[in-house]
Amino acid sequence: MYGWMGTILRVNLSTGAITKEKLDENLARDYIGARGLASKTLYDELPPRTDPFDPANLLIFAAGPLTGTAATSASRYNVVTKSPLTGAIAASNSGGYLPAEIRYAGYDMIIVEGRSEEPVYLWIKDDQVEIRSAKAMWGKGTRETDALIRDETDDEAKIISIGIAGEKLVRFAGVINDRERAAGRSGVGAVMGSKNLKAVAVRGTGGIKIKDGAAFREAVLRNLAKIKSGPVTGEGLPTYGTAILVNVINSHGILPTNNFQLGEFAGAEAISGETLTRDLLVRNRGCLACPIGCGRVTEINWEGNRERGEGPEYESIWALGAACGISDLELITKVNFLCNEYGMDPITLGATVACAMELFAEGVLTVEETGMPLHFGDGQGLLELTRKTAMREGFGDVLAEGSARLAEKYGRPELSMSSKKQEYPAYDPRGSQGIGLGYATSNRGGCHVRGYTIGAEIVAAAVDPLTSAGKAKLLIDVQDFTCVVDSVGMCLFTTFSLGVDDVLPLLNAATGVDYTTESLLQAGERIWNLERLFNLREGLGREDDSLAPRLLQEPLPAGPAKGNVVELESMLNEYYQLRGWDNEGRPTGEKLQALGLG
Amino acid sequence: MTRQAAGLVHLELAGVTVADVLQRLLASNPELKSHLFDGGRLRPDICILVNGRNIRYLDGEATPLDDDDTITIFRQVAGGAP
């Protein structure tokens, strides 16, 4: 095959069986790779209603047909499984160098099934695959694990690992690759921990076969020029990283503050990208073949020591900052470093602590439960609870379940700012209607990267953020295209400068498949619908395509979006209609037939 | 970006409309002209907010101003985390 490596590696940790399977060409064409192909595998192989921590759950590491090629910013892979946080499909995305290494070793996907009796790691060196003991790494952080495994294998190996949070089955544990890059959301690291799989180490020395080298090169250079000349990809992200959004979003009055009670944060300037660049930035860091280089290497003074790491990104700054009313950027950065070390999603952590802070303010939680006072703005409290959550110690054991289970446990479920039990990211949808519909319909629960309408509503200001008209169509277009981008293995950031007609020639030249604009977007639509079918089979439905009551019933109290709530019902009805779904959100037979899913 | 070019964060300027304020801004900071305008027209990648609302959805540069209104100017250089 061209573009695709043509081989799937399957490892059963219960039996120790290691097998290699041929990739089906028709499936590859229809589901592209990465998110799409792995979701198809999960849908076909996972028995319905399987508990996410059951050994039968699959954990799939999947790259796309452009991952590791010279295509600009094509350095991504997806980690796909059934989520222990949401009960829905999880597809968590990360970049770096590891994703390409999977392909250079000869594989499009690594499927892990079963559960090992003892802690283990996988060592993959091209076609040689071993299951090795990870007893020496169990209990260690992700950085130390990375170093120990490279010592045991190959210093050039690229590592995926979990930290303490994954071992302890924190429901929002992520996996870390390349020491600092995270497939952070939906608890994929907890599934890895449930399998006693501490790490996957990969060293690949092969290449990727491209069907039409000249056409591919031409498309790469054309896209590279667009990326470099685009204001976001050529200037904004390289210069300031994602944190530049703090002031922009706060200016629009939609930086959620104190658990979404407010849309403006008085401490925004102190936690802004400009402040981070001035005070903490050491240098930029990019993923493989990426000219954007949005990663931030930062350094802080902490208890007399200089500590260096990566981040925090915009979403983490918000969750650990404004969401909790905290404006100490060094402390936020320290907590972000800890999240990487423990392998824990900082968005859900911050949002869960914010929920606990509101429960405390309401008098629902007391010091008796929490072990400490827990007020908005309490950075030291956040720091202490970060460690306790990762370790599942004391009140941290409750926080480790996420905000939906926390709020439910104390009889105030409406105070969890989540959809499908996954916490929202850093945009108050009362002032950006499209992202509200996006949170509600996201197949993996509250999330901004399934359908980033913020690009059109705020960044480019192409549509009025306060109106709901036209947002269903906008969101569907973004969701379907995002499925394509995630599945070919490119970074979502490229979409600030590239469209489907820029991805198309790359994919066709690499694979030799004659996709058209329509068939490629239809593949994206097929993937979205397949994820939907997975969730429907798991028992999710229209009632789960909802938002926290606050966003529907409590108008924003101040700022540009003052007085607004999310107009969800009308947008959702239109969304279902445009998707070709019935009133309960089920794809019609006609739609399934058209997508080849019937 | 504009903040960087101007070397300042906050300014107080008088004006009846956004256009008036922009004129006064450029009078005191002429180096900003190329950042904000292209051939006499506001560059398409410049966002101007009045109290957090983009002027594209108000009356553009003719948007009227009241005392204590806040104008925010930035370029479309921002993007969230993937």
Interface residues (C-beta under 8 A of the other chain):
Chain A: N93 G95 P231 V232 T233 E235 G236 L237 T239 Y240 T242 I244 L245 N247 V248 S251 H252 G253 E274 E313 Y314 E315 S316 P425 A426 Y427 H448 V449 Y452 I454 G455 V459 A460 A461 D464 P465 L466 C491 L492 F493 F496 G559 P560 A561
Chain B: M1 R3 D45 C47 L49 N51 G52 R53 N54 R56 Y57 T72 F74 R75 Q76 V77 A78 G79 G80 A81 P82
